Amino acid sequence: MSNAHFADVNGQHLFYSVHGVGKPLILLHGGIDPDSFGSNLAELAKSRQLIAPHLQAHGRTPDTDRPLRSETMGDDIAALIGHLNLGRADVMGYSLGASVALQTAIRHPDVVNRLVLVSATMKQDGFYPDVVAAFKQLEANAATLGPSVKASPLGKAYPDVDWTNLFRKVGDLTKRPFDWSADVAKLQARTLLVFADADAIRPEHMVEFWKALGGGQRDAGIDGSLRPANQLAILPNTTHYTLPVEPMLPEIVERFLGAASKAVG
């Protein structure tokens, strides 16, 4: 693969690919599948330089003995931004990648410019109870799930991944309660939240997250001057699993990032 790069950061041998030219956007995939954005990766790369890392133990980034945590993977992404001398970069993530993107911005505000969070929660109970219950069973089910993915096209695409180990480590991550709402309220990066209308995330939590970012407080006024700096999108006829490949997504993201860069310029 000609577009294969590695950065040795934080004891991790982090794989990343680079697509397109322009202002950098770090794109962070969801759990298990490093290709979760599908053809939207190429679509997003039409207007900017897209840098797509594989998170620890995913895809072409090997695992280490470190547990999977959004915080430490966020540190990896901040270190990658530093390694590439990007200064401040726009960061976008989906699901697990959104948690990592959020932690990158919380822990390293100096390296994140704009933030796009696709299907993100700021608390474990942001997910529906049945989703949380499934997360808690993931570790126990790893021995069944791993071999089935290994035999799938995804498994064939990434033959070096220990899928059973990956499910076990993702399960160890997702079973842990968390609450980042206090950190979200202090976020410095201008942020776009994107959800599916039939997401794995409760609509009440979407609103709670939006309010923590300063949204949903009042009417923006006839001239819009009272609208918050951050933005919220809920895409129709989508689910948690179709959202990253939804054709509307790149357009909404580019409108946010493009408008933000024009506002700065």
DAFEN-V474611 format. One record per backbone hydrogen bond with DSSP energy under -0.5 kcal/mol. CO is the residue of the C=O (numbers start at 1). NH is the residue of the N-H. Records with the same first field share a line. If there is no record, write none. Layout:
CO=NH  NH
This chain:
1=4
2=4
3=5
5=16
7=9  14
9=12
12=9  14
13=62
14=7
15=54
16=5
17=52
19=50
23=49
24=90
25=27  51
26=28  92
27=29
28=94
31=33
32=34
33=36
35=38
37=40
38=41
39=43
40=44
41=45
43=46
44=47
48=50
49=25  51
50=19  52
51=27  53
52=17
53=29  55
55=58
58=61
60=62
62=57
67=69
69=73
70=74
71=75
72=76
73=77
74=78
75=79
76=80
77=81
78=82
79=83
80=84
81=86
82=85
86=88
89=113
90=26
91=116
92=28
93=118
94=97
95=99
96=100
97=101
98=102
99=103
100=104
101=105
102=106
103=107
104=108
108=111  112
109=112
111=89  113
113=190
114=91
115=192
116=93  118
117=119  194
118=95
122=180
123=126
124=127
126=202
128=131  132
129=133
130=134
131=135
132=136
133=137
134=137  138
135=138  139
137=141
138=142
139=142
141=144  145
142=146
143=147
144=148
145=149
146=150
147=151
149=152  155
152=156
153=157
154=158
156=159
158=161
161=163
162=166
163=167
164=168
165=169
166=170
167=171
168=172
169=173
170=174
171=175
173=176
178=124
180=184
181=185
182=186
183=186
184=187
190=115
191=231
192=117
193=233
194=119
195=235
196=199
198=240
200=128
202=205  206
203=207
204=208
205=209
206=210
207=211
208=212
209=213
210=215
211=214
220=226
221=224
224=227
231=193
233=195
235=197  238
238=198
239=243
242=245  246
243=246
246=249
247=251
248=252
249=253
250=254
251=255
252=256
253=257
254=258
255=259
256=260
257=261
258=262
259=263
260=264
261=265
